[in-house]
């Protein structure tokens, strides 16, 4: 039983729709991880949050001061700020001005 032309077109289209984005995502992820590994090897540290993610973490800490996870979130925020000040080349798109504007949370806040 031979497949019709329409069936072949649908199969090839399905493969393209499913596999092309998957392969692209895999290649991009592997490139990013390679770049992170290179930065980690050269600098010994790497920034753990993008500017948007660190901003969201800052907002969450301010909005949830009594949460049981707040001390851990504060610690991770402060670690990222310290790391950004220590490293020469961040992985994420941090400008020098944005890094200079970051303030660590005090323990007493």
Secondary structure, DSSP 8 states (H G I E B T S, - for coil): ----HHHHHHHHHHHIIIIIHHHHHHHHHHHHHHHHHHHHHHHS----S-HHHHHHHHHHHHH-TT-TTHHHHHHHHHHHHHHHHH-SS-SS---HHHHHH-----TT-
